[in-house]
Amino acid sequence: MNVFPPAGAPDQPIDADDAFDIPVFVRHSSPLQAGQRPRPQLVASASAPWPVPRDVPPDGAYLVTTTWRDIIDAAATVGRDPVPWFAIMPALAWSEYIARWSPLMAYLRRWPSANTHPASSGYVLEPNAVYYHGTERTARAAFGYRVGMTMAEWVCRGLMGLGPTLHAETSPLAEAGPAWSPANGLPDLVGDHWRPPTTWLVEAKGSRRTGQPVLAKGVLQLTGRGLMSGAHVRVLCGASLEPRLFVTVDVEALPGRAPWTASPEIPDPASEDSVLVNLARSRMLTYYSLRALTANALSVRPVGLTVADPASWRRRAGLVYPLEQDPSTQLERLLAQNISAYEEQRPPPQRLDMLTGRVPGTNVIIGLSRRLFEACRNLASEEEQIAEEVGPESQYGLFDSDEEVEEYTRERRAAFGEREAAMSPRIRETTRQGFERGKNNTWSQILGHQPSTNSGPAPGLLESATADTYLAIDRLSVFHPDSA
């Protein structure tokens, strides 16, 4: 074991504002098989652009340029549903955000690539000296889980068009077969795609070197007998950290599923109830975090209408839309400097003004649109009621072992999921009611007070958004060794 890092090891952590390139290897097989781990030479030479935004491309070695904001967004939305855990103590949503983001900040760094390609950023993402020389094996294993889940979310949602994902253990599907049970081993994530068959099962693996033996275990989790009774897509994502961060995507080739040649059909939460409920469920951490902030810690930031244009999303890959060069956002903020004129020209249904706040203890600012905030409020109310009916969390103090706690948690989660499924018509109705109320009301009407509007320049702030979410990183609060 090395007591000290090697001479010359860089000590700069991840720099939040930097773009970097991630090799993504897509492989089809039928039945699903775990492919070999690509050799370092193949990882270095991956250069093909991602060819089909929002869908599964043909086999290939692709190089995808992304941003730290995309990775942060993926990390924030993947994992267990925070309801009902944060219903009573919403400020703990801040802690969950930190738990999901901090390992990535702690162990990754951006570094110039030895092999640059046209249209790439010329940088890679790789483990830093702390990961290699200052971290014990168990911590690296825990980080493997986090990076594996994050990259699976980034690939499936941001590149291949999957909708918001749910944790499979707590989200039984209508098409689930008789063997669907945590005791039998389940895939990590489930989600709905815009293209039939819409149901996706996703297994995520991550480690220093995620090879075929580890991926083969993932195949077993996706293909167990009796797991599903309906048509579905099986996707196995493997994230490796050496020689740099890259991802393998093994997809089961379905008979008759030809490549999609037209523009992707992006589901709209404004018209589809199931899409809206899934979106609201995926943003409950944001809702609870904002709800826990004091009034003076909240502000409203106008966002341009480009982020709500489906055409702009069909042309690009990624989870969020960077706002630095967005003319429509610049226009909105110019108009918003005169609040009365802005409100006259942009009635509530015609403007995107996000309620935003910094997650305490981080350099990340999050936000929601009025319509999604109210949709989340109604969904939270329904799920908090279900949680009370399922049973108290206070039972935890009666157990003597982690295994007993885990078993009680599974039972309570299963009961919660069953009750939630039985209540789905009401949940869809009330979530839609909140969505429509938020769209037509102002923040003053929604909150009972008017947050300040922040429409001025934002030095050091890297902003991004969708039609209903906001995420920004404050570069000025990221530590730079050369400025210390």
C-alpha positions in Angstrom: 0.0 0.0 0.0 1.3 3.5 -0.9 1.4 5.8 2.1 1.7 8.8 -0.2 0.6 9.5 -3.7 3.2 9.2 -6.5 5.4 12.2 -7.2 3.7 14.7 -9.5 0.1 13.4 -8.9 -2.3 16.2 -9.8 -4.3 17.6 -6.9 -7.0 19.4 -8.7 -10.6 18.2 -8.2 -13.3 18.1 -10.8 -13.8 21.6 -12.3 -17.6 22.0 -12.6 -17.7 24.1 -15.8 -15.7 21.8 -18.0 -17.0 19.6 -20.8 -15.5 16.2 -21.4 -15.8 13.1 -23.7 -17.1 9.7 -22.6 -16.7 6.7 -24.9 -19.9 4.6 -25.2 -19.9 1.1 -26.7 -23.2 -0.2 -27.9 -23.6 -3.9 -28.5 -26.7 -5.9 -29.6 -27.2 -9.6 -28.9 -30.1 -12.1 -28.9 -30.5 -13.6 -26.4 -28.8 -10.9 -24.3 -25.1 -11.6 -23.7 -22.4 -9.7 -21.7 -19.8 -8.4 -24.1 -16.1 -8.3 -23.4 -14.6 -5.3 -21.8 -13.1 -3.1 -24.5 -9.3 -3.0 -24.6 -7.6 0.4 -23.8 -6.7 0.9 -27.4 -10.3 0.7 -28.4 -11.4 3.1 -25.6 -8.8 5.6 -26.8 -9.8 5.3 -30.4 -13.6 5.7 -30.0 -14.6 8.6 -32.1 -18.0 8.1 -33.9 -20.6 10.8 -33.0 -23.8 9.6 -31.4 -26.0 9.1 -34.5 -29.6 8.9 -33.3 -30.6 11.2 -30.4 -33.2 9.7 -28.1 -33.0 6.1 -29.4 -30.8 3.1 -29.4 -28.1 3.3 -32.1 -26.5 0.5 -34.1 -23.5 -1.3 -32.7 -20.5 1.1 -32.5 -17.8 2.8 -30.5 -19.1 6.3 -29.9 -17.6 9.4 -28.3 -20.1 11.6 -26.5 -19.3 15.1 -25.3 -21.2 16.0 -22.2 -21.1 18.4 -19.3 -20.8 18.1 -15.5 -24.4 19.4 -15.3 -25.6 16.4 -17.3 -23.8 14.0 -14.9 -25.0 15.9 -11.8 -28.6 15.7 -13.1 -28.3 12.0 -13.7 -26.9 11.4 -10.2 -29.7 13.4 -8.6 -32.6 11.5 -10.3 -31.4 7.9 -10.1 -32.0 5.7 -7.1 -34.7 4.9 -4.6 -37.8 7.1 -4.4 -37.3 9.5 -1.5 -41.0 9.3 -0.6 -42.0 8.6 2.1 -38.7 9.1 3.8 -38.5 12.9 3.5 -42.2 13.7 3.9 -41.9 14.6 7.5 -38.3 15.9 7.4 -37.9 17.6 3.9 -34.5 19.1 4.8 -33.0 15.7 4.7 -33.4 15.9 0.9 -30.4 18.2 1.0 -28.4 15.3 2.6 -29.6 12.9 0.0 -28.4 15.2 -2.8 -25.0 15.5 -1.1 -24.8 11.7 -0.8 -25.5 11.3 -4.5 -23.2 14.1 -5.7 -20.2 14.2 -3.4 -18.6 10.8 -4.4 -18.4 12.0 -8.0 -16.8 15.2 -6.9 -14.4 13.4 -4.6 -13.0 10.8 -6.9 -13.1 12.1 -10.5 -11.0 14.7 -12.3 -11.0 16.2 -15.8 -7.8 15.7 -17.8 -6.5 16.5 -21.3 -7.0 13.5 -23.6 -4.0 11.9 -25.2 -6.0 11.3 -28.4 -8.2 14.2 -29.5 -10.9 13.9 -32.2 -12.8 16.4 -34.4 -15.8 17.9 -32.6 -14.7 16.5 -29.2 -13.8 18.5 -26.1 -10.4 17.0 -25.9 -10.8 16.1 -22.3 -11.5 12.9 -20.4 -13.0 12.0 -17.0 -10.9 9.7 -14.9 -10.2 8.8 -11.3 -8.0 11.1 -9.3 -5.1 10.4 -6.9 -7.4 10.1 -3.9 -9.3 7.3 -5.6 -6.2 5.4 -6.5 -4.0 6.0 -3.5 -6.0 7.3 -0.6 -9.2 5.2 -0.6 -9.7 1.7 0.8 -11.3 -1.1 -1.2 -14.7 -0.9 0.4 -15.0 2.9 -0.5 -14.1 2.2 -4.1 -16.7 -0.5 -4.2 -19.4 1.9 -2.9 -18.2 4.5 -5.5 -18.6 1.8 -8.2 -22.3 1.5 -7.3 -22.8 5.2 -7.5 -21.0 5.8 -10.8 -22.6 2.7 -12.3 -26.1 3.9 -11.5 -25.3 7.5 -12.6 -23.9 6.5 -15.9 -26.8 4.1 -16.7 -29.2 7.0 -16.1 -27.1 9.3 -18.2 -27.0 6.9 -21.1 -30.6 5.6 -21.0 -32.3 8.9 -20.4 -29.9 11.4 -21.9 -28.8 9.5 -25.0 -31.4 6.8 -25.7 -34.6 8.6 -24.8 -35.8 6.6 -21.8 -38.2 8.5 -19.5 -37.6 9.0 -15.8 -36.5 5.8 -14.1 -37.8 4.1 -11.0 -36.0 1.8 -8.6 -37.1 -1.7 -9.6 -37.3 -3.1 -6.0 -39.9 -0.6 -5.1 -41.8 -0.2 -8.4 -43.6 -3.5 -9.4 -44.7 -3.3 -13.1 -48.1 -4.2 -14.5 -46.2 -6.6 -16.8 -44.3 -8.2 -14.0 -44.3 -12.0 -13.9 -44.6 -14.4 -11.0 -40.9 -14.3 -10.2 -40.7 -10.5 -9.8 -39.4 -10.3 -6.3 -36.3 -8.7 -4.6 -35.6 -12.1 -3.0 -35.1 -13.5 -6.5 -32.8 -10.6 -7.7 -34.1 -7.8 -9.8 -32.6 -5.3 -12.3 -31.8 -1.9 -10.9 -34.1 0.4 -12.9 -37.4 0.4 -14.8 -38.6 3.1 -17.1 -40.9 3.9 -20.1 -39.5 4.7 -23.5 -41.3 6.6 -26.2 -40.9 3.8 -28.7 -42.6 0.3 -28.4 -42.0 -1.9 -26.5 -42.1 0.9 -24.0 -41.1 -0.9 -20.9 -37.3 -1.0 -20.2 -35.4 -3.0 -17.6 -32.0 -1.6 -16.9 -29.2 -3.2 -14.9 -26.3 -1.0 -13.9 -22.8 -2.1 -13.1 -19.8 0.0 -12.2 -16.2 -0.6 -10.9 -12.6 0.2 -11.6 -12.7 -2.4 -14.4 -16.1 -3.7 -15.2 -15.5 -6.9 -17.1 -17.5 -9.7 -18.6 -17.9 -11.8 -15.3 -19.5 -8.8 -13.6 -21.7 -8.1 -16.6 -22.7 -11.7 -16.8 -24.3 -11.4 -13.4 -26.3 -8.5 -14.7 -27.6 -10.6 -17.6 -28.9 -13.1 -15.1 -30.7 -10.3 -13.2 -32.4 -9.1 -16.5 -33.3 -12.5 -17.9 -34.6 -14.5 -14.9 -37.4 -17.0 -15.7 -40.8 -15.6 -14.9 -39.5 -12.1 -14.4 -41.8 -10.4 -17.0 -45.0 -11.4 -18.7 -45.1 -8.7 -21.3 -42.9 -7.3 -24.1 -39.9 -5.3 -22.8 -36.4 -4.1 -23.7 -33.4 -5.3 -21.6 -30.4 -3.0 -21.3 -27.2 -3.8 -19.4 -24.9 -0.8 -18.7 -21.4 -1.2 -17.4 -19.3 1.8 -16.3 -15.5 1.4 -16.0 -13.1 3.9 -14.6 -9.9 2.7 -16.3 -8.2 3.8 -18.5 -10.8 6.5 -18.3 -14.5 6.7 -17.6 -16.4 4.8 -20.3 -19.6 2.9 -20.6 -20.6 -0.4 -22.3 -24.3 -0.8 -23.3 -25.5 -4.4 -24.1 -29.0 -4.4 -25.6 -31.1 -7.3 -26.4 -31.9 -7.3 -30.1 -35.6 -7.6 -30.6 -37.1 -9.2 -33.7 -38.4 -6.7 -36.2 -37.2 -3.7 -34.3 -35.6 -1.7 -37.1 -33.6 1.6 -36.5 -35.9 4.6 -36.1 -35.4 7.0 -39.1 -37.8 9.7 -38.3 -37.5 12.4 -35.5 -38.0 10.9 -32.0 -41.4 11.3 -30.4 -40.8 13.0 -27.1 -43.7 12.3 -24.7 -45.2 15.5 -23.3 -46.2 15.7 -19.6 -48.6 18.5 -20.6 -50.8 15.9 -22.3 -49.9 12.5 -21.0 -50.8 11.7 -17.3 -48.4 8.8 -16.9 -45.5 10.8 -18.2 -46.4 13.7 -15.8 -46.6 11.4 -12.8 -43.2 9.8 -13.6 -41.6 13.2 -14.1 -43.0 14.5 -10.8 -41.9 11.4 -9.0 -38.3 11.8 -10.4 -38.1 15.4 -9.1 -39.4 14.8 -5.5 -35.9 15.4 -4.1 -36.0 18.9 -5.7 -39.5 19.6 -4.5 -38.6 18.6 -0.9 -35.4 20.6 -1.0 -37.1 23.7 -2.2 -39.9 23.3 0.4 -37.3 23.1 3.2 -35.6 26.4 2.2 -36.5 29.6 3.9 -38.4 32.2 1.9 -35.3 34.5 1.6 -33.2 31.6 0.2 -35.6 31.2 -2.8 -35.6 33.3 -6.0 -37.2 33.2 -9.4 -35.1 33.0 -12.5 -36.7 33.5 -15.9 -35.8 30.9 -18.6 -36.2 31.2 -22.3 -38.8 29.2 -24.2 -36.2 27.4 -26.3 -35.9 24.7 -23.6 -39.6 23.9 -24.0 -39.3 23.5 -27.8 -39.4 19.7 -28.7 -37.5 20.4 -31.9 -34.5 21.7 -29.9 -34.3 18.4 -28.0 -34.7 16.2 -31.0 -31.5 17.6 -32.4 -29.3 17.0 -29.4 -28.3 14.5 -26.8 -28.3 15.3 -23.1 -30.4 15.6 -20.0 -30.3 19.4 -19.7 -30.1 22.4 -22.0 -27.2 24.8 -21.3 -28.3 28.4 -21.1 -25.0 30.3 -21.6 -25.6 30.9 -25.2 -29.4 30.7 -25.3 -30.8 33.9 -26.9 -34.3 33.3 -25.7 -33.2 33.2 -22.0 -31.3 36.4 -22.5 -34.4 38.0 -24.0 -36.6 36.8 -21.1 -34.3 38.2 -18.5 -34.0 41.5 -20.3 -37.8 41.8 -20.3 -38.0 40.6 -16.6 -36.0 43.6 -15.5 -39.2 45.5 -15.7 -41.5 43.2 -13.7 -44.8 44.9 -14.5 -44.1 44.9 -18.3 -42.8 41.4 -18.1 -46.0 40.1 -16.5 -48.1 41.9 -19.0 -46.3 40.5 -22.0 -45.9 37.0 -20.5 -49.0 35.8 -18.6 -48.3 32.7 -16.4 -49.1 30.0 -19.0 -46.6 31.7 -21.5 -43.5 32.0 -19.4 -41.0 29.8 -17.8 -40.0 31.3 -14.4 -38.2 28.8 -12.2 -38.3 28.8 -8.4 -34.6 28.2 -7.5 -32.5 27.7 -4.4 -29.0 26.5 -3.5 -28.8 23.1 -1.9 -27.0 23.9 1.4 -23.5 22.5 1.6 -23.1 22.4 -2.2 -22.3 24.7 -5.1 -25.5 23.4 -7.0 -28.6 25.5 -7.5 -31.8 23.6 -8.3 -35.3 24.7 -9.4 -38.7 23.8 -10.7 -41.3 25.3 -12.9 -44.6 26.5 -11.4 -46.6 23.6 -13.0 -44.1 20.9 -11.9 -43.8 22.3 -8.4 -47.6 22.1 -7.9 -47.7 18.7 -9.5 -45.0 17.5 -7.0 -46.9 19.1 -4.1 -50.1 17.1 -5.0 -48.1 13.9 -5.6 -46.3 14.4 -2.3 -49.6 14.8 -0.5 -51.0 11.6 -1.9 -47.8 9.6 -1.2 -47.5 11.0 2.4 -51.0 9.7 3.0 -50.1 6.3 1.6 -47.0 6.2 3.8 -49.1 6.8 6.9 -51.5 4.0 6.0 -48.6 1.5 5.3 -47.1 1.9 8.8 -44.7 3.9 11.0 -41.0 4.1 10.5 -40.5 4.1 14.3 -40.3 0.3 14.2 -36.7 0.6 13.2 -35.6 1.0 16.8 -37.0 -2.5 17.7 -34.6 -4.4 15.4 -31.3 -5.9 16.5 -29.5 -6.2 13.1 -29.2 -4.5 9.7 -30.7 -7.6 8.1 -33.9 -7.2 10.1 -34.1 -3.5 9.3 -33.6 -4.3 5.6 -36.3 -6.9 5.6 -38.7 -4.5 7.3 -37.8 -1.8 4.8 -38.5 -4.2 1.9 -41.9 -5.2 3.4 -42.9 -1.6 3.9 -41.7 -0.6 0.4 -43.6 -3.4 -1.1 -46.8 -2.5 0.8 -46.3 1.1 -0.3 -45.9 0.1 -3.9 -49.0 -2.0 -3.9 -51.1 0.7 -2.3 -49.7 3.3 -4.7 -50.6 1.1 -7.7 -54.1 0.7 -6.4 -54.4 4.5 -6.0 -52.9 5.3 -9.4 -56.1 6.7 -11.0 -56.5 9.2 -8.1 -52.7 10.0 -8.2 -52.8 10.7 -11.9 -55.9 13.0 -11.4 -54.5 15.0 -8.5 -51.1 15.3 -10.0 -52.7 16.7 -13.2 -54.8 19.1 -11.2 -51.6 20.5 -9.5 -49.9 20.8 -12.9 -52.7 22.8 -14.4 -53.0 25.0 -11.3 -49.3 25.8 -11.3 -49.3 26.6 -15.0 -52.1 29.2 -14.6 -51.0 30.8 -11.2 -48.2 33.0 -10.2 -45.5 32.2 -7.6 -47.2 34.6 -5.2 -50.4 32.6 -5.5 -48.7 29.3 -5.2 -46.4 30.1 -2.2 -48.4 32.8 -0.4 -45.4 35.2 -0.9 -43.6 36.6 -3.9 -39.9 35.5 -4.2 -37.5 38.0 -5.6 -36.9 37.8 -9.3 -33.3 37.3 -10.3 -32.9 38.5 -13.9 -29.5 40.1 -13.8 -26.1 38.7 -15.0 -24.9 35.6 -13.1 -21.1 35.7 -13.1 -19.6 32.3 -12.5 -23.0 30.6 -12.8 -23.3 27.7 -15.3 -27.0 27.3 -15.9 -29.1 24.7 -17.6 -32.8 23.8 -17.7 -35.6 21.8 -19.2 -39.2 23.0 -19.6 -39.8 22.2 -16.0 -36.4 21.9 -14.2 -33.4 24.1 -13.5 -29.9 23.2 -12.5 -26.9 25.5 -12.2 -23.4 25.1 -10.8 -21.6 28.0 -9.2 -18.0 28.0 -10.6 -16.9 30.6 -8.0 -17.5 28.2 -5.2 -15.4 25.3 -6.7 -12.0 25.1 -5.2 -9.1 25.8 -7.5 -5.6 25.0 -6.0 -4.0 27.8 -7.9 -6.3 30.4 -6.4 -5.8 29.2 -2.8 
